[in-house]
Amino acid sequence: MLSNSSKYAIKSVLFLALCSSENNKIMVKDISKPINVPQAYVAKLLQQLVKEGVISSTRGPKGGFYLNESNKSKPIIRILNIIDGEKRLTSCMISLEKCNENMPCPLHNILSPSRKKY
């Protein structure tokens, strides 16, 4: 259900949650290696998340990415919505255009409880 981009973004943010602070900023190269994701890919994802206020960053010699207290209060679902868009979790798994509560596809009722948890 999740794209690789969303998975990588979540891995990056979790890494920041464990290893960063306002006093300990992490550079992209130091994030990409432990989570096994290409540096350019991580940089692009993190910049999107900074733009939307999910994570923070500072430029310069002591710069990098980090989570402050405000960032830590954001729900993980925001990451998914920013990276994949809100429709990713609500669209039909087998790509039927008319799949809904009134005309469910074969997977609709099976997946509905899981989607509500997100």
N, C-alpha and C positions, 0 to 999 in steps of 0.2 A: 504494500500500500504506500510505502514511503519511497520517494526518489532517492538516488544516491546523494544528490545535493543536500537534501534534508538530513539524511543520515550523517553526512560529513559535517554539516553545520551543527548538529546536535553534539556530535563527538567533540568538535572544536570548543563549543560553549561549555561542555562538561569538563574538558581539560582546563579551560580558563577558571572554572569554578573551583577546581582542586588546586591549581598552581599559581593563580594570579591574585593581585590585590592592587590598590591604588599605589602602593609603594613598590610593587613587584610586577612590572608590566612584562608581557611575553611577546617576543617577535614571532612573525609568521613562520620562519624557518624552525623555530623551537616548538611550534605547535604541529606542523605538518609531519615531521619525522616520527614522533611517538604515536600519532594516530594513523600513520601510514596513508596519507593523502597528499597528492602533489601540492607543492608550495603555492603555485599560481592559483590553483583551484581554491585552496583555503583562503588566500588573500581576497579573492573575489567575493566569496561567501561572507567573510568577516566584515568587509566594507559595506555590504548590504545591511548586515545586522547593526553596524555602527550607525548608519544613516537612519535606521528605524528606532534607535535608542535601546536596543536589546543588550548591546555590549558597549564598552567605552574604549577610546584609544587616545593616544597622545603621540604627536610627531616629535622627532628630534633624537639626539643621542641616547637619551634615557626613555625613549618612547616605546610604544608597543600596545598590545591589547590587554584589557583587564575587565573585571567585573567589579562595580561598586555596589553599595547596598541597594540602590534603586534598581540596578540591573538584575540583582539576585531575586528581586520580588516579581519579576516578569514570568508569566507561565510559559512552559516549553511550547505550547501550542502556537504561540506567536512566531516562533522560529519556523514552524511548518507553514504557517500562513504567509510569512514573508517570502520564503524560498519557493514554495510550490503554489501558493494561492489557496484561498479558502475552499475552492471547488474540488481540490484534490481529494479531500477526505469525505466529501459529500457526493461526488459523482458516482455513477454506476460502475461497478467493478468489471462488468463485461461490456461496457460502453453502449448500453442501450439508451437512446435519447428519452424514451418515455418511461423510464424506471422511476417509480415513486411509491408512496404509501398505498395509493389506490390501485396501481398497476405494477406490483413488484416483480423484479426479475427473480430467477431461481436462487440467487445468492443474497438478495436484499434482506430478507428476514433473518438470515443467518448472521450477517455482518452488522445489522442495525444496532444490536446491543454494544458491540465493540466501538462503533463510531460515536455512540452517545457518551462513552467513557472519555473519549478524547475531548 
